[in-house]
Amino acid sequence: MAAALLLGCASSAVRAELVTWTFAEFPRIADHHARVLGAPRAQIVDGRHALCFDGRSDGVIVTTNPLAGQAQFTIEVLIKPDGTGDEEQRFLHIEDERASRLLLETRLTRERQWALDTFMYASSEDNRVLLDRAKLHAADRWHWVALSFDGRTMAHYVNGAKEMDGPVPFHPMKDGRISLGVRLNERSWYKGCIAEVRFTSEALASPTRIVDSLRPETFDSRR
């Protein structure tokens, strides 16, 4: 399933396109047929369609790049990391034909908590990692995570709150591929579920909180 919306008030000269991926029609994702690795499970989790991965061999690869040509963007992902997964996991990887890439990752602790790790790479000289292992979040619950880029600075967020930012030279991407649940080179498998992915063609100042239709829904399966 896919949706494209225009965000912004009528007086604004700039409008941003929002592309939303959900998984009710998996193995189709939006208008694309995913290449399936292993046996990721499309199922209802806490009342929401989700795609769940085993952390060992499950992943999907989609030949598209919604960020192609965009000077600014925001990626938002609704995830539920499993507290028994490996320490380093990649749940979303975008790479274009020039090998520019973006990764969203978790760093899991033995206490079933995780920190968000984001990475942007244009070249060996032009890249940046954002990771603060002290900013921890509970596993086994739903969380919105986001990576934004305004043309100069990348920033990442958890549940709408900015955690880190920093400058990075990064040119608009070309066409490419996206993997969910694993790196594109089929390493660093993710254990947990993904319910939604959003690609917006502007750097949102507070991801998932811009308008009512983007308000986060946070579930706690232990209630």
C-alpha positions in Angstrom: 0.0 0.0 0.0 1.3 3.5 -0.8 0.0 7.0 -0.2 1.3 10.3 -1.5 0.2 13.5 0.3 1.0 17.2 0.0 1.9 18.8 3.3 1.8 22.5 4.1 -0.7 25.4 4.3 -2.2 27.0 1.2 -0.1 30.1 1.6 3.2 28.1 1.5 5.2 28.2 -1.7 6.9 24.9 -0.9 5.0 21.6 -0.7 6.5 18.3 0.3 5.5 14.9 -1.0 4.9 12.1 1.5 5.2 8.5 0.4 4.0 5.9 2.9 4.8 2.2 2.8 2.7 -0.3 4.8 2.7 -4.1 4.5 -0.9 -5.3 4.1 -0.2 -6.4 0.6 3.3 -7.9 1.1 5.3 -9.1 -0.9 4.1 -6.0 -2.8 5.3 -2.8 -1.1 3.8 0.3 -2.6 3.9 -0.3 -6.4 6.9 -2.6 -6.1 7.4 -6.3 -5.8 9.9 -7.0 -3.1 12.7 -9.5 -3.3 12.2 -11.7 -0.2 15.1 -13.1 1.8 14.3 -15.9 4.2 10.7 -15.8 5.5 9.7 -12.4 6.9 6.2 -12.6 8.3 3.5 -10.2 7.3 1.1 -10.2 10.3 -1.1 -8.2 12.6 0.9 -7.0 15.6 -0.9 -5.0 18.3 -3.7 -4.2 15.9 -1.4 -3.0 13.0 -0.2 -4.6 9.8 3.5 -5.3 10.3 6.4 -7.1 8.7 8.5 -9.1 11.2 12.0 -10.4 10.9 13.8 -13.2 12.7 17.2 -11.5 13.0 19.0 -14.4 11.2 17.9 -14.6 7.5 14.8 -12.5 7.0 14.8 -9.4 4.9 13.4 -7.7 1.8 15.0 -5.7 -1.0 13.0 -3.2 -3.1 14.5 -1.7 -6.3 13.5 1.9 -5.9 14.7 5.1 -4.1 12.0 7.6 -3.1 14.7 10.0 -2.1 16.2 10.2 -5.6 16.8 13.8 -6.6 15.8 15.3 -3.3 18.0 17.9 -1.7 16.1 17.6 1.6 14.2 14.7 3.1 13.0 12.9 6.2 12.7 9.1 6.6 10.4 7.9 9.4 10.0 4.3 10.5 7.7 2.7 13.0 9.7 -0.2 14.6 9.3 -2.7 17.4 12.8 -4.1 18.1 12.9 -7.5 19.8 14.9 -7.4 23.0 16.7 -10.7 22.2 18.3 -9.6 18.9 22.0 -9.1 18.2 23.7 -5.9 19.4 24.2 -4.3 16.0 21.2 -4.5 13.6 20.4 -2.6 10.4 16.6 -2.2 9.8 16.7 0.1 6.8 19.4 0.7 4.2 19.1 2.9 1.1 21.9 3.0 -1.5 22.1 4.5 -5.0 24.0 3.7 -8.1 26.9 5.9 -7.0 27.2 4.0 -3.6 25.9 7.0 -1.6 23.9 5.4 1.2 21.8 6.0 4.3 21.4 3.5 7.2 19.1 3.3 10.2 20.3 0.9 12.9 19.8 -0.2 16.5 22.4 -0.9 19.1 20.9 -3.3 21.6 22.0 -3.8 25.2 21.7 -6.9 27.4 19.1 -5.1 29.4 16.7 -5.1 26.4 17.2 -1.5 25.5 18.5 0.1 22.3 20.1 3.3 21.0 19.5 4.7 17.5 22.4 4.7 15.1 22.1 6.6 11.8 24.7 7.0 9.0 25.0 9.1 5.9 27.7 8.4 3.4 28.6 10.3 0.2 32.3 9.4 0.1 35.1 8.3 2.4 35.7 12.0 3.3 32.0 13.0 3.4 30.0 10.9 5.9 28.7 11.1 9.4 27.5 8.7 12.1 25.1 9.8 14.8 25.1 7.5 17.9 24.7 8.2 21.6 24.7 5.0 23.5 23.4 6.8 26.6 20.1 7.6 24.9 18.3 4.3 25.4 14.8 3.1 24.7 12.9 0.0 25.7 12.8 -2.9 23.3 9.6 -4.9 22.7 7.6 -1.7 22.2 6.7 0.4 19.2 8.7 3.5 18.5 8.8 6.1 15.7 12.4 6.8 14.6 13.4 9.3 12.0 16.4 10.6 10.0 16.2 14.1 8.4 18.5 16.1 6.2 18.0 19.8 5.4 20.8 20.1 2.8 23.5 20.7 5.3 22.7 18.9 8.6 21.5 15.4 9.4 19.5 14.9 12.6 17.8 11.9 14.1 14.7 11.5 16.3 13.0 9.0 18.5 9.2 9.5 19.1 9.4 13.0 17.7 12.3 14.2 20.0 15.6 15.2 18.5 18.5 13.2 19.9 21.5 14.3 17.8 22.5 16.3 14.7 25.6 17.2 12.8 26.7 18.6 9.4 27.5 16.3 6.5 28.1 17.0 2.8 25.6 15.0 0.8 24.4 15.4 -2.7 20.9 14.4 -3.9 20.8 10.6 -4.5 20.3 8.8 -7.8 18.1 5.7 -8.4 18.9 2.8 -6.2 17.7 0.1 -3.8 16.3 -0.2 -0.3 16.5 -3.1 2.1 14.4 -3.7 5.2 15.5 -6.0 8.0 19.1 -6.2 6.9 21.9 -4.4 5.1 21.9 -4.6 1.3 24.9 -6.9 1.5 22.8 -9.3 3.6 24.6 -8.7 6.9 23.6 -7.3 10.3 20.1 -8.8 10.4 17.3 -7.1 12.3 15.1 -9.0 14.8 11.7 -7.3 15.3 8.9 -5.7 13.4 8.4 -2.7 11.1 4.8 -1.4 10.6 5.3 1.7 8.5 8.0 3.6 6.5 7.5 7.3 5.4 9.6 9.3 2.9 9.1 13.0 2.9 10.8 15.4 0.5 11.6 18.0 3.2 13.5 18.1 6.5 10.7 17.9 9.1 11.4 20.0 12.2 9.6 17.4 14.4 9.0 14.2 12.6 5.6 12.4 13.1 4.3 15.6 14.8 3.9 18.0 12.0 0.2 17.6 11.4 -2.5 15.5 13.0 -2.3 12.9 10.3 1.3 12.2 11.2 0.8 11.9 14.9 2.5 8.8 16.3 0.6 5.8 17.7 2.7 4.2 20.3 1.8 0.7 21.5 2.9 -1.3 24.5 2.3 -5.0 24.0 2.9 -5.7 27.7 -0.2 -3.7 28.8 
